[in-house]
Every structure is written in C-alpha cells, then in structure tokens.
C-alpha cells in the first residue's frame, strides 16, 4: 500500500501519527494539493501526517483492514509513534471507521469527512428502530456485498458509550447538500454535538477543507509547544 509521510514542523519529537485515507478516485497527491497536509501543519499540531493510497480495490472483502494493519499501523507502532489517529474522506472515511471498530485499542481518534456509509438499503431499518443507537443490527457474518449493514454495525459499536474496550472518539464533518447527507445526519445524531461539523455544499472539495480545519482545531490531537513559524 503506497504511502507518503509528512513530518511535523514542531521542534520537539513527535509521537502522534495522523493517517489520512483518500476517497474513491482520489490520489494522495490530490489530497496534498488540496491543502489537507498544510492545514494540519498550519494548525500547529504535533503530528506527522501519513497519506495512504488506499484505492477502492482494497475495500473488497476485509482487504482494507488487513493492509492497513500490515502496511500502516504495525510499522507505525514499531517506530516512534505511541498514538495513531485515522482520518478519511468519503470512502476513506468508511475505511477509518471500519478500522477503528475492528481495532479500537490501536486508534486514538477518528476524523471522518463526508464518510460513505453504504447505499440507502440499511437506512429504513435504522430510522424504524429510532436511530443508530437503538437500531437492531444484524448478527453474524455479512456478505461482502452488504457494505451498508457492515458500515452501520461498525459505526454503532464505535459510538456506543461504555463499550469495552473503550472506543476512540469520532469527529464528523459533511456538507449539508452532500448526496450522502441522510446517512451522515443519522451518524451525527448519535455523536456529541461538539464533534459534528457542517457547512454549505455537497460531496466535493468546496466545503471539505474548511470542515477539515474546524475538525482539526476541535480535536484532541496534541499541539506543538510553540506554534510553527
């Protein structure tokens, strides 16, 4: 799984890694060009940023979880990093949520920007049961084709308070006109309001950078002892 590492401008040694997964059809070069790495550095966060080229092919079956574990998380744990955060846009947001649910003890926090949560097939049941926290999730293995139920089951487990082991905090951002806004609102209703960010716009770059900046500023990611020049 190809990656590109951007070192923090902090003077002190950094021990937190922020992994960013792109959306479908995006490249890690595009993520950098759109200002996502620069936003992290401008905020004065004491984190190194790792852009991961997790294309759509990795999402077949459980491949994304295995490759992230082998190619990204395990090497980071063996290096200097004592804390790993995972972020993603659209399909990458789904990947970050799925990984945090599968390996909650390895991830310190999730920043999900306009996450894709599967098609609408799971939504009627979520609404019928009174929202995500009350939804009766299907039990047992699910077919690889049923991304929606898999995604919602993982997200439900992430947002439940008091689960063991403790789940990492999830921060959510999305455009109010996003084509996936109904699903994102269902997730937002299950999160603390302080971790939900919205802006005018759809499922595109226009609202995403501003949302990203706000999510970073509100997160518990560590700060440099002095702001970068």
Secondary structure, DSSP 8 states (H G I E B T S, - for coil): --EEEE----SS---EEEEEE--TT--HHHHHHTTHHHHHHHTTB--EEEEE---GGGGSTTHHHHHIIIIIIHHHHHTT-SEEEEEEETHHHHHHHHHHHHTGGG-SEEEEES-----GGGHHHHHHTTSGGG-----S---TT-HHHHHHHHHHHHH-TT-SS---EEEEEEETT-TTHHHHHHHHTTS-GGGEEEES--SSHHHHHHHHHHHHHHS---B-SS---
